[in-house]
Amino acid sequence: MEYTTVTKDVEFVPVWEGNDEREDDERIVFTLRYLTDAQLAKCYTLGIDKGGDQTVSPKYELLAKYGIADIKNLTVDEVEIKTAQQFGGLSGFSRLYMEIGTQILIMNPRQDLKN
């Protein structure tokens, strides 16, 4: 059996607030990385809903922490935001935060957590 490991980082241009329509040198660009199995396993919370069914919820703060390698062209209050830690500390950017987290989830599909 042959396994393929993806290690190359991927540039992602969010559509948030028309960002994808800006000039190339003005676009906010996130460099996203593929997560290891151990990192991905930490990015989910298992729970039980009111009906007794098992639920799986992503932890977006950990997805950002592990999945963002670099940020270009994001400036808030004259401070250049370049790291996942800085990005996670911003308030008022929940839609952008969710878009980035969703893209990281798409890049890193969850394995069956029961195994």
C-alpha positions in Angstrom: 0.0 0.0 0.0 1.3 3.5 -0.9 0.6 6.5 1.2 0.9 10.1 0.0 1.8 12.9 2.5 1.0 16.4 1.6 3.4 18.9 3.2 3.3 21.9 0.9 1.6 25.0 2.3 -1.3 26.4 0.3 -2.1 30.1 -0.3 -5.7 31.0 0.3 -7.5 34.3 -0.7 -10.7 34.7 1.4 -13.8 36.2 -0.3 -14.5 38.1 2.9 -15.7 41.7 2.2 -14.7 41.5 -1.4 -11.1 40.7 -0.6 -10.8 38.3 -3.6 -11.7 41.2 -6.0 -8.9 43.5 -4.8 -5.7 44.1 -6.6 -3.1 41.3 -6.1 -0.9 43.5 -3.9 -3.8 44.5 -1.7 -5.4 41.1 -1.1 -5.3 39.5 2.3 -3.6 36.1 1.7 -3.4 33.3 4.2 -0.8 30.6 3.9 -2.4 27.5 5.2 -0.7 24.2 6.1 -1.9 20.6 6.2 -2.3 19.3 9.7 -0.8 16.1 11.2 -3.2 13.5 12.4 -2.3 14.4 16.0 -3.0 18.1 15.4 -6.3 17.4 13.6 -7.5 15.1 16.5 -7.1 18.0 18.9 -9.2 20.3 16.7 -12.5 18.5 17.5 -14.8 18.3 20.6 -16.9 15.2 21.1 -20.2 15.7 22.9 -23.7 14.3 23.3 -26.7 16.3 22.2 -30.1 16.5 24.0 -31.3 13.4 22.1 -28.4 11.4 23.3 -26.6 11.3 19.9 -22.9 11.9 19.6 -21.8 15.3 18.2 -18.5 16.4 16.7 -17.7 20.1 16.8 -14.6 21.8 15.3 -12.4 24.0 17.6 -11.8 26.9 15.3 -9.1 28.5 17.5 -7.0 25.3 17.3 -7.6 25.0 13.5 -6.2 28.5 13.2 -3.3 27.9 15.6 -2.2 24.8 13.7 -3.4 25.6 10.2 -2.2 29.2 9.6 1.5 29.4 8.6 1.5 33.1 7.5 -0.7 36.1 6.8 -0.1 38.8 4.2 -1.7 42.3 3.9 -3.8 42.2 7.0 -3.5 45.4 9.0 -5.7 46.3 11.9 -5.3 49.7 13.7 -2.0 50.2 12.0 -0.6 46.9 13.3 0.4 44.3 10.7 -1.2 40.9 11.5 1.2 38.1 10.4 0.7 35.1 12.7 -2.1 32.8 13.8 -1.7 34.1 17.4 -2.3 37.7 16.4 -5.2 36.7 14.1 -6.9 34.7 16.9 -6.7 37.7 19.2 -8.7 40.0 16.9 -12.3 40.9 17.7 -14.8 41.8 15.1 -13.5 39.4 12.5 -15.7 36.4 13.1 -16.8 35.9 9.5 -13.2 36.0 8.3 -12.2 33.7 11.1 -15.0 31.2 10.2 -14.0 31.3 6.5 -10.4 30.5 7.3 -11.4 27.7 9.7 -13.7 26.2 7.2 -11.0 26.2 4.5 -8.6 24.5 6.9 -11.3 21.9 7.6 -11.8 21.3 3.8 -8.0 20.8 3.4 -7.9 18.4 6.3 -10.9 16.1 6.3 -11.6 14.4 9.6 -11.0 10.7 10.0 -13.5 8.6 11.9 -12.8 9.5 15.5 -14.0 6.1 16.7 -11.0 4.3 15.4 
